[in-house]
Amino acid sequence: MVYVRARTIHECNEFTHCLRPTLASLADLKADTTASTDGDLLDDSAISEQMNRLIVLLDEGDTAALDVLAALRNRPLDRALADRLTLVAAQVELFDFDRALQLVKGCDGQ
């Protein structure tokens, strides 16, 4: 029992040691993300413009909507919006433009 506990503690220490660089990187990433709010997140008008373009393309049944979706995914987005756009892209790939349009407008019936 003492051997098992000592081995477990040793493994935990090794695991913690291995995680330290990753945790430090994540801490740096969080600091970088919060520092960039002035540039990236003030992109709301561009995001709004792309969303409006997406709605027009979906209404027309145009697969160019996939290009707009790809451009939107390269922007810093709210997690809920990013998840919704993933669902929209899946519907466009299935050529279900009506459903995709409902998802964009938030009328998904859920």
C-alpha positions in Angstrom: 0.0 0.0 0.0 2.8 2.4 0.9 4.5 1.6 -2.4 1.4 2.2 -4.4 0.8 5.6 -2.7 4.4 6.6 -3.2 4.2 5.6 -6.9 1.0 7.5 -7.3 2.4 10.6 -5.7 5.5 10.3 -7.9 3.3 10.0 -11.0 1.3 13.0 -9.9 4.5 15.0 -9.5 5.7 14.0 -12.9 2.4 14.9 -14.4 2.4 18.3 -12.8 5.9 18.9 -14.0 4.9 18.0 -17.5 1.9 20.3 -17.4 3.7 23.4 -16.2 4.9 24.6 -19.7 1.3 24.1 -21.0 -0.2 25.9 -18.2 2.3 28.8 -18.6 1.4 29.0 -22.3 -2.3 29.1 -21.5 -1.7 31.9 -19.0 0.2 33.8 -21.7 -2.5 33.2 -24.2 -5.2 34.5 -21.9 -3.1 37.6 -21.3 -2.6 38.1 -25.1 -6.3 37.7 -25.7 -7.4 40.2 -23.2 -4.8 42.7 -24.4 -6.1 42.5 -28.0 -9.6 43.7 -27.3 -9.0 47.1 -28.8 -8.1 45.8 -32.3 -9.9 42.5 -33.0 -13.1 42.9 -31.1 -13.9 46.3 -32.4 -14.5 44.5 -35.7 -18.2 44.4 -34.9 -19.2 46.5 -38.0 -17.2 44.2 -40.3 -18.8 41.1 -38.7 -22.2 42.6 -39.0 -21.5 43.4 -42.7 -20.5 39.8 -43.3 -23.5 38.5 -41.4 -25.8 40.6 -43.6 -24.0 39.3 -46.7 -24.4 35.8 -45.4 -28.2 36.3 -45.0 -28.5 37.6 -48.6 -26.5 34.6 -50.0 -28.5 32.1 -48.0 -31.7 33.7 -49.2 -30.5 33.3 -52.8 -29.4 29.7 -52.2 -25.8 30.7 -53.1 -23.0 28.4 -52.0 -20.7 31.4 -51.9 -22.1 31.6 -48.4 -19.4 29.0 -47.5 -16.8 31.6 -48.3 -18.4 34.2 -46.1 -18.7 31.6 -43.3 -15.0 30.8 -43.7 -14.1 34.5 -43.4 -16.3 34.8 -40.3 -14.7 31.8 -38.6 -11.3 33.6 -39.0 -12.6 36.5 -36.8 -12.8 36.5 -33.0 -16.4 35.5 -32.4 -18.5 34.9 -29.4 -18.5 31.1 -28.7 -22.3 30.8 -29.2 -22.1 32.5 -32.6 -19.1 30.4 -33.7 -21.0 27.3 -32.8 -24.1 28.4 -34.6 -22.1 29.3 -37.7 -20.6 25.8 -37.7 -24.2 24.4 -37.8 -25.0 26.9 -40.6 -22.1 25.7 -42.6 -23.2 22.1 -42.2 -26.6 23.0 -43.6 -25.2 24.9 -46.5 -23.0 21.8 -47.4 -26.3 19.8 -47.5 -27.8 22.6 -49.7 -30.5 23.2 -47.0 -30.4 27.0 -47.4 -33.7 27.5 -45.7 -32.6 25.8 -42.5 -29.2 27.6 -42.6 -31.1 30.9 -42.9 -33.2 30.0 -39.9 -30.1 29.2 -37.9 -28.5 32.5 -38.8 -31.6 34.5 -37.9 -31.9 32.5 -34.6 -35.2 30.9 -35.5 -34.1 27.4 -35.1 -37.2 26.2 -33.3 -35.3 24.8 -30.4 
